[in-house]
């Protein structure tokens, strides 16, 4: 069977040998079938082309969404390594310099070189503190199950800590407004919760100008515990808020370093809070105040911690 085209019409025909002298030719018009097949072919080609274009756009979208977090993580890692290198390099350089001064005066007594030895000791202490903080932060990231939880009297712990800072508060002439609800208990590791309290309270004292105000509130409901620390002062620009809890990130690096900050406190606080299924957030108004708020669940996995 063969197909022929005559003008715009298509015909099928076949030949049949009836006998040696007779040939039968049958002709059928199939213009409609041919046109339908061609329309179907064009439609399928269009669908295939559209699908390929859609797949390309979807693939690019998924790739961009997948790669972007990796790129951001890589950038933060590079920033972190750059910062940690700087943090380690500075005290090491100072320590080596002071040690060189001491060695250049070997004939002098230890007492006569007390100043240089004091500088050396200070920088070594700074290095030790930084390394210990980093180790503790990593242990939190690993969710070390060996750290046992216990029933902590959060109210008493917070009250005692504030009292221990009384001399510094008085020295800076700060107004401390404390609203601590009694009987707030939480299952956690004592050291971990002490670090959260110390980081937030010490930061508030450190960055509140002399004569400023610090408000500390501890409240609980049936389902959650809310601990907030608010201090008056310069506030924090919104551009810094997303990275405020990153390791070694400081809003004002020079001032923070001078004041003894290592840029790890808030990172540790965040790791501790999240370890106990809580959240920590910050709100700030430039030139007015900054508030850190910790929210913890009342049923924070007491049964999972092995504590009865």
Secondary structure by P-SEA (a helix, b strand, c coil): cbbbbcccbbbbbccccccccbbbbbbbbcaaaaaaaaaaaaaaaaaaaaaaaaaaaaaaaaaaaaaaaaaaaaaaaaaaaaaaaaaaaaaaaaaaaaaaaaaaacccccccaaaaaaaaaaaaaaaaaaaaaaaaaaaaaaccccccccccaaaaaaaaaaaaaaaaaaaaccbbbbbbbccccccccaaaaaaaaaaaaaaaaaaccccbbbbbbbbbcccbbbbbbbbbccccccccccccccccccccaaaaaaacccccaaaaaaaaaaaaccccccccccccbbbbbbbbbccccccccccc
